[in-house]
């Protein structure tokens, strides 16, 4: 398909990236020797781009997101957001986790309004109005006063998404956010996430090991190698949006990503 | 195969248990194997309590115990919460104080009384001291545990959403630790109640503990048993009255299953 173009590993750098990793590597202290978790690798995410990182499990995908979020720091190289070195977590780079991580002591609306508390100039009413708007975006109207435990898994994750968007992040970091949801719920969320991405023009860096999910969501798929993760190949996805999860083109691309991953794992294709 | 389980409402179950205790109590008294100065039937106990209520000594003693408890428990709760937060926030403080407090918890309330008398003499401060020393360690440990058990992703979510250091403390860590804090407060109430009665037993001229002690001095089994019952009932009632709303709040927010106790 012409919808997919393959760029050579490490190249394909946007002109003025929002997120940029330059020669980043990360090692953790091991019992005897340091364990190489990541890199060295280069990566750049352009404004409004939806980049999906795919790699074998344990390859260091989450570590990469943690570096951009500011939860961890690189052993070598530089992590930049809007040209500035990342020095810690902040609402300009909001992370969404596999668990919704909503605050049980707050109702749904107050959870979504939580990041708005930083701005001391807003009134409670303004914050509630803006939070209500975000809830509407993720189709959770009417659940403002619900407690967290009263929501289903998919609804929780949507509320978490609304809360993240309320922070007004420059980039949304998604660490397998749909990993623990059932298939039906997940497929509905793919549609909603694409819609949100279209509406808000959000920049997204999304980590998954689900190749079909990657094919369905990405402007660009970056296939990572086994640990320590390096950029193995970059697939530019030109498929029109919104994409259906079961679209044949999406399936074909997913197959392509899988082939790259299998190659990475050293498994033979075919019988 | 079907299993038939009869669901008895908690209140009915508790009432049944209380009636069972009364029946066994009456039975033992009716057997007549225990001398009258050592054991009294429920009816005698009720009459003795009525007498004590009429001559005003029960009311005065109850009031005295409750006032002491109000002082002691407030102090203990404030100290326990503050120390527990420090333990939860600083790993060094936590590790250092945890073993110390676990050790102190080995001491029964009554073991603090001699030291309290040496330090404070016959003043009420001695009793307050016993309450504080009995209740604070458990409350501090429960608070610290509450903080330690906060799911790490909640803290990470708050940080990535831009919570300041102050907001992390007041808007995230404190409310997230509430289940542990509530457990600690209730435990502290029980231990403080032990403390006040233990201290009054050994030194005082008014109070539930004093009435217990006086009952033994006078070989008045009815008074001893009656005051024991009053201590249990008042302690439980105040626990419900003061903390039930807190428990309900936590349960409704966190979605914990209601415990099978008096609601």
Interface residues (C-beta under 8 A of the other chain):
Chain A: X69 X70 X71 X89 X90 X91 X93 X94 X95 X97 X99 X101 X102 X103 X104 X105 X106 X114 X115 X117 X118 X147 X148 X149 X150 X160 X163 X164 X167 X173
Chain B: X151 X153 X154 X156 X157 X158 X159 X160 X161 X162 X163 X164 X167 X171 X172 X175 X176 X178 X252 X253 X254 X255
